[in-house]
Amino acid sequence: MARSSQDIISLFDQYVIPNYTRYPVALVRGDGPFVWDAEGNRYIDFFPGWGCNMFGHCPKPVVKALQEQVAKLIHLPNSWYMEEQGLWAKMLSERSFGGKAFFCNSGAEANEAAIKLTRLHTPKGKYKIITFYNSFHGRTMCTVTATAQAKYHEGLEPLVPGFVYCNYGDLAGVEAAIDDETAGIMLEPIQGEGGVNIPSVEFLQGLRALCDKHGLVLIFDEVQAGCGRTGEWFAYQHFNVVPDVITLAKTICSGVAAGAMLCKQELAPSLRKGMHASTFGGNPIAAAAGIATIKMVEDEGLLERAKQIEKRAKEHMTQWAKETDIIQEIRGVGAMLGLELKIDGACFVQRCMEKHLLINCTHGKVIRLLPAVNTPFDVFDEGLEILGTELKKGA
Ligand SMILES: Cc1ncc(COP(=O)(O)O)c(C=O)c1O
C-alpha cells in the first residue's frame, strides 16, 4: 500500500541526516510542469529539481533515451572508450567554444575540476582564484571556499587557501586584487542563488580583458544558467564574452545527476593523465540523458521558448508592481527569473505551496523561479496568477 507523506517523513526522521530544511510533503510522481504528493494533490512546479529539471518532470524523449540506454549499458569506467560520452562532448563543444570536456557528477565537482585545471595550467606559484560575494559554487571544501558567503563557512574553518573575494560588478576592485600569485577568476555570468543578479556587459568584458592582460584563466560557472535555460545555449553568449572554461551540471541532463567542465582546446592538455578523475563521470546513462536534452532543446525550439517565458513572466510581474508596493526589482534572463521584494519572501513560498504552486525564495527577499522552459503557457499563467494573488495580499 502506498505510504502517506507522514509515513515517509517518519522514515526520514529515523534514518536520514537532517541537514536539509524540507517541506512537510512527500512528492511521489511528476509529469511536465506538475508534481503530485503522496496524498494525490497536484502542484504546479516553478522550481523543478532546483533548476535541474529544465523540461519539468520526466520529459518523454529523455525517459525514452534512458530506457533504451539502461537496457544496453548502465555503467562503464573511464578506462574504456564509450560512444555516448564522445558524442555528448562533441555536441556540447559545437554549441559552445569548440573546446574539450571533462565529465563528473555535480556542479561542485565541475568547479573543482575547473579550479584544478586553472592551477595546473598557470605557471608554478600562481594559485589564487578571485571569486565574488553572493556567489554559489558548491559545498565541497574547495567550492564552498570559492562561494563568498560567510553563512556557508561557519564552523568549517580553516578554509582552503587561495581564494580572494571581490564585489560582483566592481571591475576596479578585481584589478586591484590581482597579484603575481593570481591564477584565475571564477564567477557565475548570472548569479543564481545570490539573487538572480545580472552583471553588465562591460563588467564581463572587462574581466576578459584583465584575464588576457595578466594571463589568467576565466571560468564561468554555468551550472544554473547553462544549456539553454537563459534562451542561449550558454549565458556567456548574451554578453559577447568567451570564457576559457565553463562548468555545467543541473540543466545538462534534465535531472539525471551529472556535471561537466568544458575548456578551450589549448587548456585541455593541462589536465594531464592521472591528475583528475571521476568514477561515474560521463557514464552512459548521463551521456544518453545529456544527448537527449540537447536534442530536445533543438527539436522543440526551446531556446526561443525560454525567451517567451521571460517575456510573459515580466509582463505579469510588471503588472503586479503597479498593484502592490512590495516589489523592489524584476530581474531575469530566459527561464531564470528573480523578483526582489522589499519584504521577506519566505511567507510567499509557504502560502503558494498551500495553493499548490512550488516556488523558491533566495537571499531572504528574492522570489526565484526556474520553471521548465517548455511549461505550457496556460499552466504558466495559472501559476503566475497564484503567485501574483499572494503577493498582492502582502505579508
Ligand atoms: C551556480 C552554481 N554552481 C554550483 C552549484 C553546485 O552544484 P551541485 O549542488 O550540483 O554540486 C550550484 C548549485 O546550486 C549552483 O547554482
The ligand as an SDF file (V2000), in Angstrom:
LIG
                    3D

 16 16  0  0  0  0  0  0  0  0999 V2000
   25.9390   28.2980   -9.9130 C   0  0  0  0  0  0  0  0  0  0  0  0
   26.0700   27.0190   -9.1400 C   0  0  0  0  0  0  0  0  0  0  0  0
   27.2620   26.4130   -9.0790 N   0  0  0  0  0  0  0  0  0  0  0  0
   27.4480   25.2740   -8.4080 C   0  0  0  0  0  0  0  0  0  0  0  0
   26.4110   24.6730   -7.7400 C   0  0  0  0  0  0  0  0  0  0  0  0
   26.6220   23.3890   -7.0110 C   0  0  0  0  0  0  0  0  0  0  0  0
   26.0550   22.3390   -7.7190 O   0  0  0  0  0  0  0  0  0  0  0  0
   25.8380   20.9070   -7.0270 P   0  0  0  0  0  0  0  0  0  0  0  0
   24.8250   21.0780   -5.9510 O   0  0  0  0  0  0  0  0  0  0  0  0
   25.3730   20.0350   -8.1590 O   0  0  0  0  0  0  0  0  0  0  0  0
   27.1530   20.4850   -6.5020 O   0  0  0  0  0  0  0  0  0  0  0  0
   25.1400   25.2570   -7.7780 C   0  0  0  0  0  0  0  0  0  0  0  0
   24.0150   24.6580   -7.0410 C   0  0  0  0  0  0  0  0  0  0  0  0
   23.0070   25.2450   -6.7820 O   0  0  0  0  0  0  0  0  0  0  0  0
   24.9690   26.4620   -8.4920 C   0  0  0  0  0  0  0  0  0  0  0  0
   23.7760   27.0670   -8.5520 O   0  0  0  0  0  0  0  0  0  0  0  0
  1  2  1  0
  2  3  1  0
  2 15  2  0
  3  4  2  0
  4  5  1  0
  5  6  1  0
  5 12  2  0
  6  7  1  0
  7  8  1  0
  8  9  2  0
  8 10  1  0
  8 11  1  0
 12 13  1  0
 12 15  1  0
 13 14  2  0
 15 16  1  0
M  END
$$$$
